[in-house]
Amino acid sequence: MNATRLIVVRHGETAWNVDTRIQGQLDIDLNDLGRRQARQLAEALADQSIDALYASDLLRAWHTAQAVARTSGVAATAEPLLRERAFGHFEGRTFAEIEARWPVEARLWRTRDPDFTPPEGGESLLTFRARVTDAAAALAARHVGGLVVLVAHGGVMDVLYRAATGQSLQAPRTWHLGNAAINRLLWTPQGFSLVGWGDVAHLTQEAGDEAGVPRA
């Protein structure tokens, strides 16, 4: 079977995760807990025969991937197409600030309107989904029969889960997007399928996963 095994991971925690502040494509690094989570993730994957390691080039994902690279001996390759969704003028704002300042836009965002594009450079969910799924499929296709690790963002994890389970873009989220959780997918030319999701057994302290917040 022309299949690629995928381990897809959200970056470790950042201070903005704790503050419920939208990061989008702003380059926010890991906090102390996030760096610890990255090390614990790397230890958990140390016995895996990883064929390739790709990561968003934003620091929070890149530094998480670097921890895995040091333990596995597999060099990380930066892939900007794995970046978080661009949120335009939402970026840098807390959820409460967005609700107060742009209530109409906030409603479109929270109800996951697939066509809603945050002003000033944002992406619609439709555009974001196409970017992420196309990029992940292309990376998987380079390593058929192998194991590929992708380190990215909450929104990327959300899109990949929906692609693997057939969930629509507007379906309410019932799954977690934990920082540094291990999620397993299978890719074939027919698409993605779910193997396992939300494994946090390797983490001694979990970060908030912003459950119920429409990150993508």
N, C-alpha and C positions, 0 to 999 in steps of 0.2 A: 504494500500500500504506500502511495506517495504521501506520507504524513510527516509532520514536524511537531515535536513536543515543545510546548512553550511554557515557561514560567514567567508570569507577568507580575510586576511588583510596583506598588506605589512607593514613592520616596518616603524617607523617615520624616518625623515631625519637624515642623518649623514653628517659630514664634507666632507667625500669622495664622497657622492652623488653630493655635490655642485662642487667638483673638477673634476667630471667625472673620478674618479679613481676606478678601478675594485676592489671590496671588496672580491668577491668570498667567501671563507671560512675563511678569516682573520677576527679576532674578533674586529670589530670597533663598538664603542658605539654611541648612539644618540648624536646629538648636541642640543643646546638650543631649536631650533625650533622643532626638533624631539621629545623632551620631552614634549613640549607643545602640539604637535599633538597627542601624546599618551594619554595625559590627556583629550583632546577633544574627542578622540575616545572612551575612557572609559565612558565619560559622555553621549555620543550618544548611547552607548549600555547598559546604566544603567537600562533601563526598559525592557530589553530582558530577557526571562527566559532561561538562558544559562545552558545546561546540562554538558558540558565539554569544557575545554579550553586547547589547545595544542599549543606549540610554538617551533620553532627552538631554540636550546640552544645557538646560537650566541647572544652576548649581545644586539645588536640593535633590534632583534626580541624579545628576552627574556624580556628586560625592557619595551618594548611596551606592551607585554602581562601582565606584572606585574601591569601596570596601570589599565588594564581591570579587573584583579583579585581583586585588592583593591576595586574597585567600585561594582563589581558583587558579591563578596563573594565566587566566584568559584576559587579554587586553580589552578594555571597553572601547566601543566605537560610538561617537556622538552622532545622533540622528535627530535633527531639529523637527522632523515631521512627527516626533513623539511628544512634542511640547503640549502643555495644557491648552485648553481652549482659550482663545483671546477674548477677553471680556470688556474691551474698550474702556469707557470711563467708569465702569464698576471696579476696575483694578485699584487696589490700595484702600478700598472702602470696606467697612464692616457690613454684615448683613443688615443691621439696624439702620446704618446710615443710608444704605441703598433704599430700604423701605421708606424712610422718611423723605429722602430727596427726590426719588423718582418712583412714586407709587405705581404708576401705570406700567412702566418698564419692569419694575420688580414683580408685578403680577404675571407678566408675560414670561419672565424668567422662571419664576417658581412653578408656573403651570406647564413649563417645558414646551412652550410654543416652538415648534421645530423651525419656523421661519424667522423668529425674532433674532435680530442682529444688534447687539449692544453698540450704541453709537461710538464713534471715534476709534474705529479699527477692530471692532469685535467680530466674532464669527457666529453664524447661525449654527444650531445643532446639526442641521443637514450637512453643512459644509464641514463641520468638525468631524462628524461621523465618517464622511467619505475620506477625509485626510488620514484619520487614525486607522481605519480598517484597511485602506489601500496600502498604507505604509507597513502595517504589521504583516499583512499577507505577502508583500514583496520581500520583507526580511525573512519570513518563514520559508518562502520558496527558494531562497539561496542555500538552505541547509536541510533539504529533505532527508528524512531519516535520522536527523540529529536532535539535539536539545538546545534551544535558544532561550536566553534570558533577556527580557525587555524591562527596563526600569523607567518608569514614567510618572504619571500623575493620577489624581483621583478621577478626573474626567475621562482620561484615557482608559482607566480600569472599567469605568461605568459603560463606556461604549463597547469595549471588548466583551464584557459580560452579556450585554444585550445582543451583540452579534452571535455569541455562542449559544444563547438560550432562546433566541427568537423573540425577545422582548422588544416592544415598540419603543420609539424614542420618548413617548409620553407616558408610558406605563409607570406607575408609582414604584419607587425603589424599595425593595424589600431585602436587599443584600447589602453587606457592609463593604466599605472601602477603606479598610484599616491601613494605617501607615506601616510599611514594611511587612505586610502580610504576604504570604506565599499563595499565589493563585495559579492553577494549572489548566491549560487549554491544549487542544489538539487542532492543528491546521492541516487540511487537505485542500486540493484545488476546488473542492465543493464548498469550502468555508471553514468556520471555526466551530468547535464543540467543547463543551465544558467537561473537565475531568475532576477538578476539585477547587474549592474557593474559600478564601478567608482563613487560611491556616496561620494562627498566631502562637502556636505552642512554643516557638523558639524565643518569644519575647517575654522578658521578665516583668515588663510594665508596658501596658498598651496605651497608645495615644487615642484621643477621641477621633472617631471616623466620620464625624459630621453627618451622621445617619439622617436621612430625610432631606438633606440640603441638596438642591439640584446643581451639582458641581459641573455637569456637562450640559 
